[in-house]
Amino acid sequence: MRIVLAVFLTLFFSINIFANDKKQILEKVDDSFITKFEYGEMLYNNPRGIGCNTCHGEKAEGKKIVTFKHKYKKKIYTCDLVVPSIKNVKYEEFFKKINSKKNEKRKFKDDEVCEKLVYKANIMPTYFLVKEEINAIYTYINTLDKKRPF
């Protein structure tokens, strides 16, 4: 009976030790499951709704989205909605713009009808991203032209 109890206790403690080791191994794997570059890429392409790539392009280079006509004071203006490149933006500016709800006030000249329309439209969606997500997207954008870091 003592032998059976000794074998049982040995197996029981061995299984618990193995389970704890396995848990620690899995936690390490989970920490490195996805790189910051991959996480940023995933968020850039699908943050929560419209991906950054839809407007800023696959490589964050910016692009023209639409051309439209606008009549103002009996004059017709042909306007372009051009989304800027976000490749060489400073982190502070990038961070501020991502979750801003509206553009800062800005004065326009009378002949800047298109610029005023586009600027006031503030088409940048609000994503409510946390710092870690913003940092991952910023890292992804700034390593696009470099060799992938994995």
C-alpha positions as a printed Julia matrix, in Angstrom:
150×3 Matrix{Float64}:
   0.0    0.0     0.0
   2.87   2.36    0.82
   4.44   1.66   -2.54
   1.19   2.49   -4.35
   0.85   5.7    -2.34
   4.49   6.63   -3.03
   4.05   5.98   -6.78
   0.8    7.97   -6.8
   2.35  10.95   -5.0
   5.41  10.87   -7.27
   3.2   10.85  -10.38
   0.93  13.55   -8.95
   3.8   15.93   -8.2
   5.52  15.12  -11.51
   2.37  15.97  -13.44
   1.95  19.25  -11.51
   5.58  20.22  -12.1
   5.24  19.34  -15.8
   2.0   21.33  -16.03
   3.67  24.38  -14.45
   6.68  24.07  -16.8
   4.33  23.73  -19.77
   2.38  26.81  -18.64
   5.61  28.82  -18.38
   6.7   27.64  -21.83
   3.31  28.59  -23.32
   3.44  32.01  -21.7
   6.83  32.62  -23.34
   5.46  31.5   -26.7
   2.41  33.77  -26.32
   4.67  36.76  -25.61
   6.51  36.26  -28.89
   3.6   34.95  -30.91
   3.43  38.05  -33.09
   6.12  40.66  -33.7
   5.52  44.38  -33.27
   5.88  44.74  -37.06
   3.2   42.08  -37.69
   0.9   43.6   -35.07
   1.34  47.04  -36.63
   0.69  45.62  -40.09
  -2.5   43.96  -38.89
  -3.72  47.18  -37.26
  -2.7   49.32  -40.26
  -4.82  47.13  -42.55
  -7.76  46.68  -40.19
  -7.65  48.74  -36.98
 -11.38  48.75  -36.22
 -13.27  49.47  -39.35
 -11.66  51.26  -42.28
  -7.98  50.35  -42.58
  -5.31  53.05  -42.8
  -4.27  51.47  -46.12
  -7.64  52.37  -47.65
  -6.79  56.09  -47.62
  -3.04  56.33  -47.01
  -2.08  53.52  -49.41
  -0.42  50.14  -48.96
   2.91  51.72  -48.08
   1.57  54.8   -46.24
   2.57  56.99  -49.19
  -0.77  58.81  -49.4
  -3.03  59.01  -52.44
  -5.8   60.89  -54.17
  -9.17  59.5   -53.14
 -11.59  61.54  -55.24
 -12.0   64.56  -57.5
 -15.23  66.53  -57.18
 -16.76  69.81  -58.33
 -18.02  72.44  -55.91
 -19.98  75.59  -56.72
 -19.21  78.57  -54.52
 -20.28  82.17  -55.23
 -21.35  81.25  -58.78
 -17.93  79.82  -59.55
 -17.22  76.11  -60.03
 -14.15  74.64  -58.37
 -12.64  71.27  -59.19
 -11.32  69.84  -55.96
  -9.17  66.85  -55.13
  -9.32  64.99  -51.86
  -5.72  63.94  -51.36
  -4.69  61.99  -48.29
  -1.12  62.77  -47.23
   1.77  60.4   -46.78
   2.28  59.42  -43.15
   5.77  57.98  -43.62
   7.82  60.86  -42.27
   5.48  62.18  -39.6
   6.88  62.77  -36.12
   5.49  60.39  -33.5
   3.86  63.14  -31.41
   1.94  64.47  -34.43
   0.99  60.94  -35.51
  -0.25  60.08  -32.02
  -2.26  63.29  -31.73
  -3.94  62.91  -35.13
  -5.0   59.27  -34.79
  -7.6   59.8   -32.08
  -8.47  63.46  -32.7
 -12.13  64.15  -33.25
 -11.65  67.33  -35.3
  -8.98  69.44  -36.95
  -7.55  72.47  -35.22
  -8.94  75.83  -36.35
  -7.16  77.19  -39.39
  -7.64  80.28  -41.55
  -8.0   79.99  -45.32
  -7.74  82.58  -48.07
 -10.86  83.3   -50.11
  -9.52  81.4   -53.12
  -8.73  78.28  -51.04
 -12.24  76.91  -51.39
 -11.2   73.29  -51.99
  -8.62  73.29  -49.22
 -11.19  74.64  -46.75
 -13.81  72.06  -47.75
 -11.42  69.14  -47.46
  -9.87  70.37  -44.22
 -13.19  71.01  -42.52
 -14.56  67.64  -43.64
 -12.03  65.95  -41.32
 -12.38  62.55  -42.96
  -9.89  60.89  -40.61
 -11.89  58.29  -38.66
 -11.55  58.13  -34.88
 -10.32  54.69  -33.86
  -9.9   54.98  -30.07
  -6.59  53.13  -30.23
  -4.46  52.66  -27.14
  -0.81  53.75  -26.97
   0.49  50.24  -27.67
  -1.59  49.99  -30.85
  -0.57  53.45  -32.07
   3.06  52.62  -31.37
   2.78  49.34  -33.31
   1.24  51.09  -36.35
   3.9   53.82  -36.21
   6.65  51.19  -36.03
   5.14  49.31  -38.97
   4.91  52.46  -41.13
   8.47  53.47  -40.36
   9.9   50.04  -41.17
   7.96  49.44  -44.39
  10.87  50.31  -46.69
  13.38  48.46  -44.56
  13.94  44.75  -44.43
  11.23  43.04  -42.39
  12.41  42.7   -38.79
  11.65  38.97  -38.53
